[in-house]
Amino acid sequence: MTRFGFTIHATDGKARTGTIAMRRGEIRTPAFMPVGTAATVKAMKPEGVRAAGADIILGNTYHLMLRPGAERVARLGGLHRFMNWDRPILTDSGGYQVMSLSELRKITEEGVTFASHLDGSRHMLSPERSMEIQRLLGSDIVMAFDECPKIDQPRDVIAKSMEMSMRWAQRSRDAFDAGGEHAEGAALFGIQQGALDEGLRNESADALSAIGFDGYAIGGLAVGEGQEAMFATLDFAPGQLPQDRPRYLMGVGKPDDIVGAVERGVDMFDCVLPTRSGRNGQAFTWAGPLNMRNARHAEDTAPLDERCPCPTCTTYSRAYIHHLTKSGEMLGAMLMTEHNLWFYQQLMQALRDAIAAGTLAEFARGFRSDYFRG
């Protein structure tokens, strides 16, 4: 099996559907990657995540380096064996978590020194260390180390940050390529930065393309700018990146975010929303999100979603899930998470089918009509 190959099977407007081929299996695009932050997709067994339709999951460099430690995971046979997931894993670089979780941090050209949010211990994360950690984890898709600045900074601050991220991208490339056997079997993605600025995004895309990566992520969005600003940026950002490589929008998002991003040419997504919402009483359905704490579900014998074939919807009623949620029972979070992951994967399959059939605009109109009316 090839180390990494991306084939586009069909296009509809800017949208594409295709396949990423890797040693541990194929990834159908557009793809949604459930987030397994600490070597687990919360409230789910790996076989349940796969049954929902996921071809790939995401692991988190920052959290795994702090606990249980990348060296320990390597001694235990790597992340796939550790968590019993035999399909591809993408690991993020840790840069975003350093920025968002650590109050005590210092950014220099070398990298970022920070205090652990767990125990205050001091750590250094650089492009080279990030590549080393992801190699120790044994991930299939490795993300370059970057800085994700706050979206509301002045343009010169955003520009300076982007330029440093591009220097870090080259160092990430060099350190990844020095990784021997792991580098021969894995892929490396670069991350475009530049906030909402078209010119800075274009500079970033040119720099990344000159270095050369297997895929390209659109970073620095879904950080509080709102959907309208995000979509305005996605109207130009994907087209600035190489056409023959996958484009990954990091940290997105709500179902309607994903539909809009696919229409604008994005191929890959990840987000904690389906699992986090499942633990907090929210179910995603084709008729819009449901708050299962709401009293109107207390005697409702219908499933969460009439259209959903997941084990939760084919077995349990809204009334029962409402009871579990109100009672704080663990099973409630498990059932809701299972359903949400199935819903997200059904949405991705529907998007792939619509692109292949050339009916994406019609599908998107119908989706929005049902989702927002509900």
N, C-alpha and C positions, 0 to 999 in steps of 0.2 A: 504494500500500500504506500502511496505517495506520502511524503512528509507533509506537504501542504499544496493543495490545488483548489482554485476557485473557478467554477464553470457557471456562467449565466445561461439559464435555459430559456427565459422569456423576459420581455420588458413590456411595460404598459405606461406610457408617459415617461416620467423619471424613475418609476418603480421597477425593480428587478426581482426575479425569483431564480434561485440557483442552488448549487451544492458546494460546500467546502469539504474536500476530501482530506482526511488525516489518518494517521496510523491507527488510532483508536476508534475510527468510525466516521461516518459522514454527518455533516451538519446541514440541514435544510434551511435555506434562507428565503425570506426574512425569518430570523431566528430570535426567540426569546430565551435568555439564559437565567434560570432561577439562581438566586444568590445563596451560596453556601458559605457564609462569612467565616465561620470558625470550624470548617470541615464538616458542616451539616446544614442542609436546607431545613430550617427550623420546623419542628413538628412533623417531619416526614422521614420515612426510610428511603434510602436510595432507590430501591426497586419501585416505590410508589412515585418518585419523581420521574423515573423512566417511563412508567406506565402512563403518566399524564401526557407524555409525548416529547419530553425534553431530550435533545440530542447532546447538550453540553450544559455544564453548570459553571458558576463562577466561585473562585476561592479568593480569600483576602490576605495579601502579603503582610499588611500591618498587624492584623489580629493574630495570624498564625506565627509570625516571628516573635510576638510577645508571649503567646500561649498556644500550644505547648512548646514552641520553638522549632525553627526550620531544621536545625541539625537533628533534633529528636525525630521529627517526621521522616527525615532521610534515613536514620538508623532503623526505623520501623518499616522501611520499604517504600517510602514515598506516599504522597497524598492519596493517590488512587487506591492503593492497598489499605491505607490507614482508615479511609472512610467507606471502603467497599463500593467504589464507583469506577467502572471499567471503561467509561466513555470519555470523550475529551473534557478537559478542565481548562478554563481561562483563569489566570490569576492577574488581578490588578497590581499596580506597582507599589501601592502603599502611600503614594504622594498625597492623594485626596484626604485620606484619614489623618495623616500627619497634620495637614492644614486644619481639618475640621474638629478633631478630637483632642489635640494637644494644645493646651493653653501656653505651655512653656516650650517655645521652639525658637531656633535661630537658623535662618537661611543664609548660607554662603554659597559661593561658586562650587565648593566641594560637595555640598549636599545639605541635609537638614539634621540638626541636632535637636532632639525632643525628649520630653519626659513622658513615660508611659502613663496612659490614663488609668491603668490598673493599680500600679504601686509607686508611681513617681520615679522609677529607675530611669537612668539616662541612656539614650541610644542614638546612633548615627545611621541615617539612611541616605545613601548616595546612589547614583546610577549603577555603580559597580556592585554595591551591597544588595540592591534590589534585584539585580540579575542573578546574583549568587543565591539569594533566598528562593527565588522562583525556580532556579535550577535544582536546589535541594528539595523543594516540594515536588518537582518532577512535572510541572505544568506543561500542557500542550500548546497553549497560546500565552505568550509572555508579553506583558505590557511594558513599554518604555517608561522610565521614571521621569515625571514632569512636576511642575508646580501649577496648581489650580488657584489663581488669584481670585479675590472677591470681585464680582461682576461690576460693582459700582465704583471701582477705582478710576482715577484719571487715565487718559489714553497713554500718556508716557509711562505710567506705572505698569499698565497692561502690556505695553510694547516691550519694556525691559524684562518683564517676567517671561513673555513668550520667547524672547531671544535666548534667555538662559535655558528655557525648556528645550529649545532646539539644540543648544550645545550639549545638554544632558541627553538628548535623543541620540546624538552621535556617540557619546560615551556609552550609552545603553547598547547601541548596535555593536560597538567594539567589544564590550564585555560579554554580550550574548554570544558573539561569534567565537570567542575564546572558550566557550563552554563545552567543547569536545563532543562527546556522544549525545548529550542532551540537545545541543544546538543542531545536531544532524537530524534529530527527530521532532523538533518543536518549531514553532513559528514565532516571529516577533512583530508586534504591531506598534507603530508610531502614533503619537497623539497630537492632533492639531489643537492649537490654542489661539487666543486672540479675542476672547469675549464676544461681543456683538459687532465687532468692527470688521467690515469686509476686507479692507486693505491689509490689516494685520493677519486675518485668517489666510489670505492669499500668500502673504510672505511665509507664514508657517507651513502651509501646504507645499510651497516650492522647496523649502528647506528639507522637509521630510521626504519629498519625492527624490531629491538629490541624494539623500542618504540611502534610501531604498528599504522598504519594509514589505512584509507579506500581506499586511492589511493596515488600515488607517482608522483611528478612532477620532471622533469629534468630541473633544473634551471641553470643559468649562461651561456647559449648559446644564439646565435643570438644577440650577443653584440659586433659585429665587427670582429669576428674571420674568417668569410668567410665560404662559403658552404663546401668546401673541409675539413676544420678542424672540422666543425660541424658534417658532416657525419662520419668522422673518429672517433669522440667521440661517436656518436650514434651507431657505429658498436659494442660497448661494453656496453654503459651505460644502455640501457633498460633491457638487460639481467641480470644486477646486481640487479635489483629490483624484488620484488615478482611477480611471473608469473600470479597469480590469481587476481591481482588488476589492475585497469586502470593506464596507464602511460601517463602523460601529459607533452608535450614539450611547455614550456612557451614562448610566443612572436613570434611564427613561424606560417606563414611566406609567402614567395612567393609560387605560385602553385607548382613549381618544388621542392621546399624545402619540402613541405608537402608530395608529392609522395615519395620522397626519405626517409623521416622519417617514413612513414607508412610501407615501405618495411623493415625497421629496427625495427619494433615492437612498434611504438608509436600509442596511441589510441585517444588522445585529443590535440587540438590546439587552439590558439587564436592569433589574430594579427589585428592591426589597418589598415593594408595595403589595403584591399578592400574598406573601407570607406574613408580613407585618399586619396587614388588614385582617387576615384570617385569625390572627391572635387577638384582634381588637374588635371583633364583632361585625366586620364589614365583609359582605360577599359581593363579588362582581358578577353581573348577569347581562344577558343580551338586552334586557330592558332597563339597564342602569344599575348602580350600586344599591345594595340593601343594607340597612342598619338592623342587625338581628337582635338588638336590645329593645327595639321598638315594640310596644305592647300589641300592635296590630297583628303580629305574627304568633301570638300566644296560643291561638287555636286554629292556626292555618295548617291544613293537612297536605298542602301542595309542596313539591320539592323547591329547593332554592331557585332552580331554573328549569322550566319544562323542556327546554331544548338541550339540556346538558346530559350526556351519557355517563358522567363520572360516578364512581361507587357511592359517593355521598348523596347525589341527587336521585339515584335509582333505589336508595335504601331508606333514607331518613326524611322526615317532614320538617318544614319550617318551624312548626310548633316545638318539636323535640330540640332542634338546634337553638331556638330561642331560649328554651329551658336551660340547656347546657351553658349557654353564654351568660345568662342572668345568674346562674349558680356558680359561675367561675370554674366549671369543670374542664379539665384538661382535654377531654374528648371533643368539646366544642371547638377549640382552637385547631385540633387535628383535622376534624371534618371540614371546617371552613377553609383551612389552608389547602387541603386536598382539592376541594372544589375550585378555589381560585387559580391554582396552578393548572388544572384541567382547562378552565375557561381561557386563560392566557394562551395555552397551546392550541386550543380550538380556534382562537382568533388568528393566530399565526398561520394555521392551516388554511383558514378561510381566505386570508390575504394572499397566500401562495396560489391557491386555486383561482382567485379572481384575476391576479396578474397573468397567470398562464392562459386564462380564457379571454383576456383583454377586456374584462368587465370591472376593473378596479373602481372607476369613478362611480358606477352604479352601486357596487357593494358599499363603498364609503358613504354615499348618500343614505342608503338604507340603514347602515349601522348607526350613523349619527341620529337619524330620525327616531329609531327605536330606543337608543341608549339614553338620549336626552329627554325624550317623552316620558320614559319610565321614571 
